[in-house]
Amino acid sequence: MAADALPGALKGVSLSGAEISELSHSIGSQSGDWTACVKTNTFGKTEYFAVFYMDGKYLTERHAVMTDKCEVGVYSLLSVKLPVFKSTEIR
């Protein structure tokens, strides 16, 4: 779900090589029922985003904050569908 929703939601953030954490129950000020963290590295800068789910569906995302504990997550590669560009032939 994150791979489908995030490219449109995180405009300007490269998801090439991004990683996602395992799901955990949302707590305190977190939205939804479940949360996962996405870790990106663009131009040598690591950024974390918290992704929230409710009723088995993507809800929203935001830059991670301390309570999300994204820095200590266990991550695996996020399979992102890259846009397909059609080539134009010049004759």
C-alpha positions in Angstrom: 0.0 0.0 0.0 2.8 2.4 0.9 4.5 1.7 -2.5 1.3 2.7 -4.3 0.4 5.8 -2.2 3.7 7.4 -1.4 5.0 8.4 -4.8 2.0 10.8 -5.2 2.0 11.9 -1.5 5.7 12.6 -1.2 6.2 14.8 -4.2 9.8 15.8 -4.6 11.1 13.0 -2.4 13.0 10.2 -4.2 11.8 6.8 -3.2 14.5 5.0 -5.2 16.2 2.7 -2.6 13.7 3.6 0.1 13.2 1.2 2.9 10.1 0.4 5.0 9.8 -0.9 8.6 7.4 -3.6 9.8 3.9 -2.5 10.9 3.2 -1.7 14.5 0.1 -0.6 16.4 -0.4 3.1 16.4 0.0 4.7 19.8 -0.7 8.1 21.5 -0.8 10.9 18.9 -0.4 8.7 15.9 -3.2 8.5 13.4 -5.1 5.3 12.4 -4.7 1.7 13.7 -1.3 0.8 12.3 1.9 2.6 11.4 5.1 1.9 9.5 8.1 4.1 8.8 9.8 4.8 5.5 13.4 5.7 5.4 14.8 7.6 2.4 18.2 8.9 1.5 18.4 11.8 -0.9 21.6 13.6 -1.6 23.2 12.0 1.5 20.4 13.1 3.8 18.4 10.4 5.6 14.7 11.3 6.1 12.0 9.3 7.9 8.3 9.4 7.2 5.6 7.8 9.3 2.8 6.1 7.3 -0.6 5.4 8.9 -3.2 2.8 8.0 -6.8 2.4 9.2 -9.2 -0.5 8.5 -6.6 -2.1 6.3 -6.2 0.9 4.0 -3.7 3.7 3.6 -4.7 6.7 5.7 -2.0 9.4 5.6 1.7 10.1 6.1 3.9 12.8 7.6 7.6 13.5 8.5 8.3 11.2 11.4 8.6 12.7 14.9 10.3 11.3 18.0 7.2 9.3 19.2 7.2 7.3 15.9 10.6 5.8 16.9 11.6 5.4 13.2 15.3 5.6 13.8 15.2 2.3 15.6 13.1 0.4 13.1 14.0 -2.8 11.3 13.8 -2.0 7.5 13.6 -3.8 4.2 13.5 -2.5 0.7 10.3 -0.7 -0.4 9.3 -1.9 -3.8 8.2 1.2 -5.6 6.6 1.2 -9.0 8.6 3.7 -11.1 6.8 5.7 -13.8 7.0 4.3 -17.3 7.9 6.9 -20.0 7.0 6.3 -23.6 9.7 7.1 -26.0 8.9 9.3 -29.0 10.3 8.4 -32.3 11.6 11.2 -34.6 11.5 10.4 -38.2 
